[in-house]
Amino acid sequence: MINIRSNPAGLRTSLEDDPRVVEEQITEEYTNHVVPKSARKSRSQVLGSWSGITSAMAFVYYGALAAVLAGVQQAIIGLVLVVICYSLLGSYSVRDAVRWGLNSTLLSRRLFGHKGAAIAPLLVGLSLVYYAVFEGTIVAVALQSYFNVWDIRVWYAIVVVGMLPLMLGGMQTWLSKLNWVSLPIYFFGVTAAVLFAGMQVGWVGDWSAFSAAASSTPAIPGWLTVFVLYMGIFVLFPETQDAARFAKERDLKFHQNVTFGWAFYGVAYLFNGLVGIAIVGFAGSSDEVSESGVVQGIIDTLGLVGLIVIVVSQIRINSANFYFASVNLERFVGHFTKRGISRKAWVVLISLVVFVLMLTNVFSYISVALAWQAVLIVTLVGIMATHSALNPRQAPEFRTHRLKAVGPGFMVWIVSSGVGIVLLQLPAQAPVLSALAPMISLGLAVLLYIAVHLAGGSAVKERRADPVRDSVEDLWNVRVECDSCERSYVAQEMDVPEQGQSVQCLACQESKRDLEDAALPR
């Protein structure tokens, strides 16, 4: 039983967590709430939960693809530059999420408005569904390749059904434990694949084929081609905020350098990229590099052990894909409905969508999907990073009643993304501009947002009285009861509508019910 008391402002407050909230949020992961400091996790738990992303077979494939597009030397230069850039942006992404306990959607509200900010979870959720399809397909291809029986669609179904129970975990339950146990299997497994492949061919691979293939790519520097390729994975930055909000403030430097910084990207991009280059180079098929080709190379090298490595790696990455996709899509729907779908229900629904998309042969449209995703995500991240750079000490405003529905940042995103997508469709008419479309969109988004900011554009309404924050001294340790759902959350997220006397939590602020009807008598 929590101790609820009234204060001079009429708020019902407590210094203890509401047990109902704690129980609910173990599965809901504070999707539509501020993460209280009592729910923050140790550095090993956050690192373990996030580390599953390092085992994405997509990163191994990207390394091989980068060498095909630019040649081995230029690919390695590009990979190093990517690691440096991502480490800097990752450090920025961690800071505000850890300090305020906010996910990417809530952090972007001040820029895009409380409705416009729905683009963040939508883009992240859809992107991760696509990656879940990609990684799940990798497992199905590996199983069919090893056992050489049944139609690939049967393996699709086996993979989706078999992995579903493993996808239900979250950062507060067993996601970290799963990744810590499976990490050695992945790391030593792919290392062994490279070593055995080298021994089989005498360490003399078909490296010249990479240069021959690279000569047919657009006329921009090879390292820049690689950099633009990896811009398609900017989706990791909103994901970073979704994971980092569970970290403790005293661990900030560790997470900026290790969990979400140079150590992580060194393994995820540089290590995996070099593995992809080596496996394809030793196989001597760089002119026809493919996702299934990388998988086949690992299985041909290690046999059953290779199959186990692939299955384990995909369980690791898809546990993260399903987790982040579910919390983001739940958040997106919550912007527009009174009653959303629970996170576990989203995992089941995503599994069905993943299976249907698997039947479309995801490999056939991977390049188009990556290009569109790059443009849409980099503009979003660029706007958020620019705002943070212009306002380094500004507290985020995320409470619904104090924000406009759509902010100027949303219009900047529309314009800059639109320009990039148009350029993508003009590879014959403007080959260089088309190849650089994500980078052009990013630059345009930064410049337009700076102009909007200097002109005074904002999604925040004019300042008014703040009954909760003005009357509560410790916004992080005091819980305030919500009049709508009768649950207590940290005072940091509580607010009173412009009209009426009810106090509402963040989730209830977003409800489409009439605010006056929601008010309860004191």
FIFI-550594 format. One line per field, with one value per residue (C-alpha): y, z, x; residue in one letter; residue number from 1. Coordinates in steps of 0.05 Angstrom, whole numbers, plus 32768, in hexadecimal, padded with zeros to 4 digits. Layout:
BEGIN
north [Y|...]
up [Z|...]
east [X|...]
residuo [A|...]
num [NUM|...]
***
This chain:
BEGIN
north [8000|8043|8080|80B5|80FA|813D|817B|81C5|81C3|818B|8156|810F|80FD|80C5|80B6|806D|804B|8038|7FEB|7FE9|8013|7FE9|7FA9|7FC6|7FE5|7FA5|7F91|7FD5|7FF2|8039|8040|807E|8096|80B3|807C|808B|8087|804C|8024|8033|7FF7|7FE7|7FF4|7FA9|7FA2|7FDB|7FC4|7F7D|7F91|7FBE|7F8F|7F61|7F93|7F86|7F41|7F59|7F31|7F6F|7F90|7F56|7F5D|7FA9|7FA0|7F72|7FA0|7FDC|7FB9|7FA8|7FF1|8012|7FDF|7FC3|7FFE|8033|8007|8003|804F|8059|8029|804D|8090|8072|8059|809E|80C2|8091|8092|80DE|80DD|80A2|80CA|8103|80D4|80B6|80F7|8111|80CC|80BA|80FD|8102|80B9|80C7|809E|80B9|80CB|80F6|8117|812C|814A|818F|818F|816D|8178|8144|8127|8136|8110|80D0|80CD|80B7|8076|8068|806C|8045|8010|8004|8004|7FCF|7FA5|7FA5|7F91|7F5A|7F40|7F43|7F20|7EEC|7EDC|7ED2|7E9B|7E79|7E7A|7E5D|7E25|7E12|7E15|7DE6|7DB3|7DB9|7DA7|7DC9|7E09|7E4A|7E60|7E26|7E3E|7E84|7E6A|7E40|7E7B|7EAB|7E79|7E60|7EA5|7EC4|7EAF|7ECB|7F0E|7F1E|7F33|7F7B|7FA4|7F9A|7F4F|7F1F|7F42|7F52|7F0B|7EEE|7F1B|7F10|7EC4|7EC5|7EFA|7ECA|7E9A|7ED1|7EF4|7EB5|7E94|7ECA|7ED0|7E85|7E8B|7EBC|7E92|7E51|7E73|7E8E|7E4B|7E29|7E56|7E64|7EAC|7EC0|7EDA|7EF9|7F41|7F5D|7F4E|7F84|7FB9|7FA2|7FA7|7FEB|800A|8008|8031|807B|80B0|80C3|80AF|8068|807A|80AA|8074|8049|8081|808E|8044|8042|8080|804E|8036|8079|8057|8041|8087|8089|8041|8059|8089|8053|8027|805D|8079|803D|804F|8070|80B6|80A1|8070|80A5|80A7|805C|8057|8090|806C|8023|8010|8043|805E|804B|8006|7FF3|800F|7FF2|7FAD|7FB7|7FDA|7FD1|7F8A|7F70|7F96|7F77|7F33|7F3C|7F53|7F19|7EE3|7EFB|7F07|7EC1|7EA4|7EC8|7EE0|7F2A|7F3C|7F19|7F29|7F1C|7F14|7ECA|7EC4|7EDC|7EAA|7E72|7E84|7E7C|7E3A|7E1E|7E30|7E19|7DE9|7DDD|7E0D|7E42|7E35|7E3C|7E7E|7E9A|7E84|7EA1|7EE2|7EEB|7EDC|7F13|7F47|7F37|7F39|7F82|7F8E|7F74|7F99|7FDD|7FD4|7FC1|7FFC|802D|8014|8012|805A|806E|8052|8071|80B6|80AB|807B|8079|8030|8016|7FCF|7FB2|7FA8|7F5B|7F5E|7F89|7F53|7F20|7F4F|7F60|7F16|7F0E|7F4A|7F31|7EED|7F0E|7F3B|7F00|7EE3|7F21|7F10|7F49|7F42|7F59|7FA0|7FA9|7FE1|800A|8001|8015|8054|806C|805B|8082|80C2|80BF|80AE|80DB|8119|8108|80FD|813B|8167|814A|8151|8198|81AC|818E|81B3|81F5|81EA|81C0|81D4|81D6|81A6|817E|818E|814E|8159|8158|8194|81C2|81B1|81C0|8185|8190|81B8|81D9|819F|8172|819F|81A1|8155|8153|8182|8165|811D|812D|814B|810D|80DC|8103|8100|80B5|80AD|80D1|80A3|80AA|80F6|810A|80CE|80F3|8117|80D7|80B1|80E8|80F0|80DE|810E|8146|813B|813D|817E|819D|8188|81A7|81E9|81EF|81E0|8214|8247|8233|8237|827C|8293|827E|8242|8212|81DA|81F2|821C|825D|8252|824C|8238|81F4|81DC|819A|81B0|81F1|81CD|818E|8199|8154|8144|8101|80E2|80FA|80D3|80F6|80D2|80DA|80EC|80C6|8082|8089|8072|8097|80AC|80D8|8121|8131|8119|8131|816D|8191|81A1|81E9|81E4|81BB|81A5|815C|8144|8114|80E5|80E7|80AE|80CC|8110|80F1|80D2|80EA|80EE|8134|8152|816F|812C|810E|813E|811F|8145|8150]
up [8000|7FEC|8019|7FF4|8012|7FFC|7FF6|7FF6|7FAB|7FB4|7F93|7FAD|7FB4|7FCC|7FD4|7FBF|7F7D|7F6E|7F6E|7F37|7F0A|7F19|7F07|7EC6|7EAE|7EB5|7E73|7E57|7E62|7E72|7E28|7E35|7E76|7E92|7EAD|7EF8|7F17|7F41|7F01|7EE4|7ED6|7EE3|7EAD|7EA0|7E96|7E65|7E41|7E3E|7E22|7DEC|7DDA|7DB2|7D7A|7D6E|7D52|7D18|7CDA|7CB3|7CCD|7CB3|7C6F|7C6F|7C76|7C39|7C12|7C24|7C07|7BC8|7BBF|7BD1|7BD3|7C12|7C23|7C1A|7C3F|7C7C|7C7B|7C76|7CAF|7CDD|7CCD|7CD9|7D1E|7D30|7D19|7D39|7D7B|7D7F|7D6E|7D9D|7DD6|7DC8|7DC5|7E09|7E2F|7E30|7E33|7E73|7E93|7E88|7E83|7E41|7E02|7DBC|7DB2|7DF0|7DE3|7D9E|7DB3|7DBE|7D75|7D52|7D80|7DA8|7D6A|7D38|7D65|7D52|7D14|7D41|7D5C|7D19|7CF2|7D27|7D2E|7CE3|7CD9|7D0E|7CF3|7CB1|7CD5|7CFA|7CB6|7C9C|7CD8|7CDD|7C93|7C9F|7CD2|7CA3|7C6A|7C98|7CB0|7C6A|7C51|7C88|7C89|7C3E|7C48|7C42|7C1F|7C3A|7C4F|7C80|7C9F|7CA3|7CCD|7CF9|7D06|7D18|7D46|7D65|7D75|7D8E|7DD7|7DD8|7DBE|7DF8|7E29|7E39|7E58|7E9D|7E98|7E76|7E36|7E56|7E6F|7E2B|7E09|7E3C|7E35|7DE9|7DDE|7DE1|7DB1|7D7D|7D86|7D86|7D51|7D1C|7D2D|7D23|7CE0|7CC7|7CE1|7CC3|7C81|7C7E|7C8E|7C59|7C20|7C3B|7C4E|7C04|7BF4|7BB5|7BCC|7B86|7B76|7BA8|7B82|7B40|7B5B|7B7B|7B39|7B20|7B5A|7B56|7B4F|7B98|7BC6|7BDE|7C28|7C1E|7BFC|7C3A|7C69|7C44|7C45|7C91|7C98|7C8B|7CD3|7CF5|7D14|7D4B|7D69|7D7C|7D93|7DBE|7DE3|7DED|7E0F|7E33|7E58|7E87|7E99|7ED9|7ED6|7EF9|7EC0|7E89|7E75|7E72|7E45|7E18|7E0D|7E11|7E0C|7DD8|7DC4|7DA1|7DC1|7DA8|7D62|7D5D|7D65|7D41|7D03|7CFE|7D19|7CF6|7CB6|7CB4|7CC0|7C85|7C58|7C6D|7C65|7C20|7C0B|7C1E|7BFB|7BBB|7BA9|7BB8|7B75|7B8A|7BD4|7BF4|7C39|7C2E|7C12|7C54|7C7A|7C4B|7C54|7CA0|7C9B|7C66|7C94|7CD8|7CC7|7D03|7D2E|7CF9|7CFA|7D45|7D41|7D0E|7D36|7D77|7D56|7D39|7D7A|7D99|7D65|7D5C|7DA6|7DA1|7D60|7D7C|7DBE|7DA0|7D68|7D9B|7DCA|7D90|7D6C|7DAF|7DB9|7D73|7D7A|7DBF|7D9E|7D7B|7DA3|7DE8|7DF3|7DD6|7DCC|7E01|7DF1|7DF2|7DC3|7D95|7D95|7D7D|7D49|7D30|7D2A|7CFB|7CD2|7CCF|7CB4|7C7E|7C69|7C67|7C30|7C05|7C00|7C27|7C04|7BC3|7BDB|7C11|7BED|7BE2|7C29|7C45|7C1A|7C2D|7C76|7C75|7C5C|7C8C|7CCA|7CBF|7CB9|7CFA|7D1E|7CFF|7D18|7D5E|7D61|7D47|7D7C|7DB2|7D99|7D97|7DDC|7E04|7E48|7E37|7E5C|7E2D|7E2E|7E22|7E47|7E16|7E30|7E27|7DDF|7D9C|7D74|7D3D|7D43|7D0F|7D13|7CF3|7CB6|7CB1|7CB1|7C7A|7C4C|7C57|7C52|7C14|7BF1|7C01|7BE8|7BA7|7B9D|7BAA|7B6E|7B3F|7B3A|7AEE|7AEA|7B27|7B3B|7B6C|7B8F|7B91|7BB1|7BE5|7BF3|7C3D|7C49|7C22|7C4A|7C8B|7C79|7C63|7CA3|7CCD|7CA7|7CA6|7CF0|7D01|7CD9|7CFB|7D3F|7D32|7D1B|7D5F|7D47|7D7E|7D8E|7DD6|7DE9|7E10|7E58|7E8B|7ED4|7EE6|7F25|7F2B|7F1F|7F46|7F84|7F84|7F98|7F86|7F41|7F3C|7F80|7F8C|7F6B|7F5B|7F52|7F0E|7F13|7ED3|7EDE|7F2A|7F25|7F3F|7F13|7F1D|7F24|7EE9|7EB7|7ED9|7EC0|7EC5|7E85|7E70|7E86|7EC2|7F03|7EF5|7EFB|7EC4|7EB7|7E74|7E55|7E6B|7E50|7E0A|7E10|7DDE|7E12|7E23|7E59|7E7F|7E82|7E9B|7ED6|7F18|7F55|7F8D]
east [8000|801E|8018|7FF0|7FEB|7FD0|7FFB|7FE8|7FDB|7FA8|7FD4|7FD2|801C|8047|8091|8089|807E|8036|8038|8004|8030|806D|8048|802B|806C|8094|8075|8061|80A7|808F|807D|8053|8072|80B2|80DF|80E7|812B|8114|810A|814F|817D|81C6|81F9|81FF|81B4|81B0|81EF|81D6|8192|81B1|81EA|81BB|81BC|8206|81F6|81CB|81DD|81C9|8209|8233|8211|821A|8265|8268|823A|8265|82A2|827C|8265|82A7|82E0|8300|832D|82F7|82C5|82F2|82FE|82B3|82A6|82D7|82B6|8271|8288|82A2|8263|8233|825A|8252|8208|81FE|821D|81ED|81B1|81C1|81C7|8180|8160|8187|817D|8132|811D|80FA|80F4|8101|80B8|80B2|80F5|80DE|809C|80B8|80CE|8094|8058|8034|8012|804A|807A|8055|8083|80BD|809E|807D|80BF|80E5|80B0|80A8|80F3|80FD|80C5|80EB|812C|8106|80F0|8137|8156|811F|8127|8172|8161|8130|8163|8197|816A|8154|819C|81B4|817C|816B|8121|80DE|80C9|80E6|80A0|809C|80DD|80C1|8087|80B5|80E2|80AA|8085|80C6|80E1|80A0|80A7|80EE|80D7|80A9|80DF|80F0|8128|810B|8104|8134|814C|818F|8199|818A|81BD|81F5|81EE|81ED|8223|825F|823E|8235|8279|82A4|8278|8280|82CA|82D2|82AD|82E1|831C|8303|82F2|8338|8358|832E|8345|838B|837C|837B|8337|831A|8326|8330|82E7|82D3|82F9|82DC|8295|82A3|82B7|826F|8252|823D|8273|827A|82B4|82B0|82B4|827A|8251|825C|824A|8208|81F9|81FE|81D2|819A|81A5|819B|815F|818F|818E|8144|814E|8188|815A|8126|815A|8183|8147|814E|8196|81AC|81C9|8209|8217|8210|825A|825E|8222|823A|827C|826B|8222|820E|8252|8293|8297|8252|825B|82A1|8283|8241|825D|82A8|82AF|8271|8282|82C8|82AA|827B|82B4|82E0|82AB|8297|82DF|82F4|82B7|82CD|8287|8289|826B|822B|8229|81E6|81C8|81BC|8202|8220|81F6|8209|8253|824D|8229|8259|8293|8279|8240|8212|823A|822F|81E5|81E3|820A|81D9|819B|81B8|81CC|8187|8164|8190|8181|8138|812B|8141|811B|80DA|80E3|80F1|80BD|8087|8094|8096|8057|8032|8048|8032|7FEC|7FE7|7FEB|7FA8|7F7E|7F60|7F72|7FB2|7FCC|7FF9|8043|803D|8002|802C|8062|8030|8014|805A|8069|802E|8043|808B|8074|8049|8083|80B2|8087|8096|80E0|80FE|8141|8123|8116|814B|8170|8131|811A|815D|8160|811A|8126|8168|8146|810C|8135|8172|8146|8123|8165|8183|814B|8150|819C|8199|8166|8191|81CF|81A9|818B|81BC|81A0|8156|8128|80FB|80B1|808A|8048|800E|7FE7|8023|8031|8011|7FF8|802B|806B|8098|80C9|8095|8091|80DD|80DC|80A7|80CE|8114|80FC|80D4|8110|813A|8105|80FE|814A|8149|811B|814A|8187|818B|817E|81A9|81D5|8201|81C8|81A0|81DA|81E1|8196|819A|81D3|81B1|8170|8198|81B9|8178|8155|818C|818B|813F|8139|816E|8146|8105|8126|8143|80FF|80E2|80BA|80A7|8076|8070|8033|8039|804E|8017|8010|802F|800A|802F|8077|806D|8055|8081|80CA|80E5|80C8|80EC|80DE|8097|805F|801D|7FDC|7FB9|7F70|7F5F|7F80|7F8A|7FD2|800E|8049|8085|8072|80A0|806C|802B|8004|7FC1|7F99|7F8F|7F47|7F32|7F52|7F64|7FAC|7FC0|7FFA|801C|7FF4|7FB2|7FC6|7FC9|7F84|7F51|7F1A|7F00|7F2C|7EF2|7ECF|7F0F|7F12|7EFE|7EE5|7F18]
residuo [M|I|N|I|R|S|N|P|A|G|L|R|T|S|L|E|D|D|P|R|V|V|E|E|Q|I|T|E|E|Y|T|N|H|V|V|P|K|S|A|R|K|S|R|S|Q|V|L|G|S|W|S|G|I|T|S|A|M|A|F|V|Y|Y|G|A|L|A|A|V|L|A|G|V|Q|Q|A|I|I|G|L|V|L|V|V|I|C|Y|S|L|L|G|S|Y|S|V|R|D|A|V|R|W|G|L|N|S|T|L|L|S|R|R|L|F|G|H|K|G|A|A|I|A|P|L|L|V|G|L|S|L|V|Y|Y|A|V|F|E|G|T|I|V|A|V|A|L|Q|S|Y|F|N|V|W|D|I|R|V|W|Y|A|I|V|V|V|G|M|L|P|L|M|L|G|G|M|Q|T|W|L|S|K|L|N|W|V|S|L|P|I|Y|F|F|G|V|T|A|A|V|L|F|A|G|M|Q|V|G|W|V|G|D|W|S|A|F|S|A|A|A|S|S|T|P|A|I|P|G|W|L|T|V|F|V|L|Y|M|G|I|F|V|L|F|P|E|T|Q|D|A|A|R|F|A|K|E|R|D|L|K|F|H|Q|N|V|T|F|G|W|A|F|Y|G|V|A|Y|L|F|N|G|L|V|G|I|A|I|V|G|F|A|G|S|S|D|E|V|S|E|S|G|V|V|Q|G|I|I|D|T|L|G|L|V|G|L|I|V|I|V|V|S|Q|I|R|I|N|S|A|N|F|Y|F|A|S|V|N|L|E|R|F|V|G|H|F|T|K|R|G|I|S|R|K|A|W|V|V|L|I|S|L|V|V|F|V|L|M|L|T|N|V|F|S|Y|I|S|V|A|L|A|W|Q|A|V|L|I|V|T|L|V|G|I|M|A|T|H|S|A|L|N|P|R|Q|A|P|E|F|R|T|H|R|L|K|A|V|G|P|G|F|M|V|W|I|V|S|S|G|V|G|I|V|L|L|Q|L|P|A|Q|A|P|V|L|S|A|L|A|P|M|I|S|L|G|L|A|V|L|L|Y|I|A|V|H|L|A|G|G|S|A|V|K|E|R|R|A|D|P|V|R|D|S|V|E|D|L|W|N|V|R|V|E|C|D|S|C|E|R|S|Y|V|A|Q|E|M|D|V|P|E|Q|G|Q|S|V|Q|C|L|A|C|Q|E|S|K|R|D|L|E|D|A|A|L|P|R]
num [1|2|3|4|5|6|7|8|9|10|11|12|13|14|15|16|17|18|19|20|21|22|23|24|25|26|27|28|29|30|31|32|33|34|35|36|37|38|39|40|41|42|43|44|45|46|47|48|49|50|51|52|53|54|55|56|57|58|59|60|61|62|63|64|65|66|67|68|69|70|71|72|73|74|75|76|77|78|79|80|81|82|83|84|85|86|87|88|89|90|91|92|93|94|95|96|97|98|99|100|101|102|103|104|105|106|107|108|109|110|111|112|113|114|115|116|117|118|119|120|121|122|123|124|125|126|127|128|129|130|131|132|133|134|135|136|137|138|139|140|141|142|143|144|145|146|147|148|149|150|151|152|153|154|155|156|157|158|159|160|161|162|163|164|165|166|167|168|169|170|171|172|173|174|175|176|177|178|179|180|181|182|183|184|185|186|187|188|189|190|191|192|193|194|195|196|197|198|199|200|201|202|203|204|205|206|207|208|209|210|211|212|213|214|215|216|217|218|219|220|221|222|223|224|225|226|227|228|229|230|231|232|233|234|235|236|237|238|239|240|241|242|243|244|245|246|247|248|249|250|251|252|253|254|255|256|257|258|259|260|261|262|263|264|265|266|267|268|269|270|271|272|273|274|275|276|277|278|279|280|281|282|283|284|285|286|287|288|289|290|291|292|293|294|295|296|297|298|299|300|301|302|303|304|305|306|307|308|309|310|311|312|313|314|315|316|317|318|319|320|321|322|323|324|325|326|327|328|329|330|331|332|333|334|335|336|337|338|339|340|341|342|343|344|345|346|347|348|349|350|351|352|353|354|355|356|357|358|359|360|361|362|363|364|365|366|367|368|369|370|371|372|373|374|375|376|377|378|379|380|381|382|383|384|385|386|387|388|389|390|391|392|393|394|395|396|397|398|399|400|401|402|403|404|405|406|407|408|409|410|411|412|413|414|415|416|417|418|419|420|421|422|423|424|425|426|427|428|429|430|431|432|433|434|435|436|437|438|439|440|441|442|443|444|445|446|447|448|449|450|451|452|453|454|455|456|457|458|459|460|461|462|463|464|465|466|467|468|469|470|471|472|473|474|475|476|477|478|479|480|481|482|483|484|485|486|487|488|489|490|491|492|493|494|495|496|497|498|499|500|501|502|503|504|505|506|507|508|509|510|511|512|513|514|515|516|517|518|519|520|521|522]
***
